[in-house]
Amino acid sequence: ERDAAWTVAMQSEVDPICRAERLRHRADTIFLLVMGGRVIAMQTGFAMLEAAYGRPMNSANIMMKNSMDLFIGAIAFYFFGYTIAFGDQPLLIEENAFDFALWFLHFSYATTAATIDSGALAGRVSFVAYLVLSAAVTGVVYPLVVQWAWGGGWLQELGYTDFAGSSIVHMVGAISALVSVCICGPRIGRFPEYRAWKGPLRWLFAERNPSEFYRMPKLEVEKAVYSPIKACSNPVQLLFGTFLLLVGFLAFNPASTLSTTSNADLVSARTTVVTLLSASSGAMACVAASIVTTRSMVMTVPDLINAVLGGLVASCAGCNVIPPLLSMFVGFVGGLLALAVPPCLERLQIDDAVGAVAVHGPPGAWGVLCVPLFARPNCQSELAGLVFGGGEAALRLLGVQALGLVSLGSFAAASTYLIVLGIDLFGGFRCSRATELIGLDFIEHRIDNGNLKFESDKSEIETHSPIRDCLMHRVKMTVSPTKAYAEGEKKTAETGGAADGTHVAGNGGGGGEESAPATAVAVQQRSTGRASTHTVSDAFGVKEAPADVPDGMDGVVPVLSGGKAAGAAAGASAEELAGEVDALKATVADLSRQLSMVMSGLRATDSGGAWVLGGGHAEGANRETAHQMLLNEANMPLENTRL
């Protein structure tokens, strides 16, 4: 009563021009601002974790994504999100009553939900596409969920209880990340024996790539630049990021009291202790799991991190009503769930780059279900769970909690699915294959790590954005190399071995009359589906080159078109055709040697390397030139990739 009287007194003493904004006690306003700032600092922890899991060539891209989460999210949440969640209109021209402190706190929660997508999609999502997804989650998806459960919506009217967002923030973000990952596909080389979606799932997730696209690179030029995927590239950074997240969670949960007056400070103190005990119990879950599974005390850094974060996520829903002793059990189970889910995802060949789905999904759902089980009445709440005699009311709350989980999860999955498919249709969701192999830092942000010399290509790269293959383009390019190759062999068999024509051409090659590609050495150019890879990068799904390819051309399937071969007339004898083919091979070998001398500055090229023909380039596949050729291929127009 005294705190309420102080608030009334403050409103009466404030200047008339500021009276509309004096909506809470001064102490409460400062509390929300300080806690919101600490929650926003969790972005640093998420970024450090994601960068520690990822490859160094993508570190800057990861930090850029987490930074833009904040900046784009602030604009989206100001104009759309807060209004959707609570109905308050943003300040435009005329001043009106607006709770800036509450806006700031809920914005910090919104950025946490959006950044979960960033971790799961690390290493292969287009930068611009991710920004669109982040803005949509922060400005539309998360606010609608908040309106249902915290903003006076139907779930709140039913009695749905999620104090600090185990489901509203974390589970919703995890399901959004899971749907995004299923559509985007795994990183190249993550699963050496990857099997693409089949049957209805292939249609559901708009899969257009063959399984070989996601497996280990086969071409020498791609092997030279490929960086193997590691479970953790920087364990010290991973642990440091986790400490930052722990400090953030110790503000995330207490801030949900929205006040420190009217005995709310006691709730904040309770939630802080419960949160810390849950995190500690999650760590103990990692110890127990290592003893059971390895019969030793060997613990990996990623396992410890996931278990601790799983305990923290599980604590959010009931940290204000669950006793400290039982909160340890809640955190322990949350840690076990975070450890059990990654092997299941790997078995399904779903690539969650940082374990975001495992950490935020099942532990979040578990935390929500613990409220009707373990809640205990205290001086701030009368809620009682089944363990403390809640009876019929607790059973009813358990049903409401289950209904809320299904509803929130279904909405998050459906909305994310439509958003990601829309992005993929109009701009492409996944980056190009060459961009992924070289690294997003260089292609997306022009950051040269200094290992290679790109001086000759910088001007060209700055004037051409990376080619990204989108769903609209994939629909037009429906014939795959495998299908074209098979059709060519079938036609050759039907005509008794006579091909329609064998061509030799290039950007500067000889002319001639256009006709069908040769069956043994020509492959129709195609779209790769998730990435834009032409000629060189499209060897997956194509049969091996003939064994008698001229020296220097081993392992390459050249695309030959544009010049008609004189000896390919129907009815020619096998001997004549063999002679013409031999002559053609000699011509190709001579042409490749000439191109090599011109394009490499008249310097000798390693004859033992793999030769690559693409857009008029021919160089040895050492590491430097391999990067160079992939860069050229990532940026050259489609019409220049004939040879």
Sequence and secondary structure as in RCSB ss.txt:
>XXXX:A:sequence
ERDAAWTVAMQSEVDPICRAERLRHRADTIFLLVMGGRVIAMQTGFAMLEAAYGRPMNSANIMMKNSMDLFIGAI
AFYFFGYTIAFGDQPLLIEENAFDFALWFLHFSYATTAATIDSGALAGRVSFVAYLVLSAAVTGVVYPLVVQWAW
GGGWLQELGYTDFAGSSIVHMVGAISALVSVCICGPRIGRFPEYRAWKGPLRWLFAERNPSEFYRMPKLEVEKAV
YSPIKACSNPVQLLFGTFLLLVGFLAFNPASTLSTTSNADLVSARTTVVTLLSASSGAMACVAASIVTTRSMVMT
VPDLINAVLGGLVASCAGCNVIPPLLSMFVGFVGGLLALAVPPCLERLQIDDAVGAVAVHGPPGAWGVLCVPLFA
RPNCQSELAGLVFGGGEAALRLLGVQALGLVSLGSFAAASTYLIVLGIDLFGGFRCSRATELIGLDFIEHRIDNG
NLKFESDKSEIETHSPIRDCLMHRVKMTVSPTKAYAEGEKKTAETGGAADGTHVAGNGGGGGEESAPATAVAVQQ
RSTGRASTHTVSDAFGVKEAPADVPDGMDGVVPVLSGGKAAGAAAGASAEELAGEVDALKATVADLSRQLSMVMS
GLRATDSGGAWVLGGGHAEGANRETAHQMLLNEANMPLENTRL
>XXXX:A:secstr
 HHHHHHHHHHHHS GGGGGG  S HHHHHHHHHHHHHHHTHHHHHHHHHHHHS GGGHHHHHHHHHHHHHHHHH
HIIIIIHHHHH     SSS     HHHHHHHHHHHHHHHHHHHHHTTTTB HHHHHHHHHHIIIIIHHHHHHHHT
SS HHHHHT   SS IIIIIIHHHHHHHHHHHHH   TTSSTT     HHHHHHTT  S GGGGS   SHHHHHH
     S S HHHHHHHHHHHHHHHHHHTGGGG  STTTHHHHHHHHHHHHHHHHHHHHHHHHHHHHHHHSS    
HHHHHHHHHHHHHHHTTTTTTS HHHHHHHHHHHHHHHHHHHHHHHHTT   TTSHHHHHSHHHHHHHHHHHHH 
  BTTB    GGGT HHHHHHHHHHHHHHHHHHHHHHHHHHHHHHHHHHHHT SB  HHHHHH HHHHHH    S
SS  HHHHHHHHHS      HHHHHH    HHHHHHHHHHHHHHTTT  S      SSS         TTT    
   SSS   GGGG TTS    TT  TT TT      SS  TT  TT  HHHHHHHHHHHHHHHHHHHHHHHHHHT
TS    TTS    BTTB    SHHHHHHHHHHHHHS GGG   
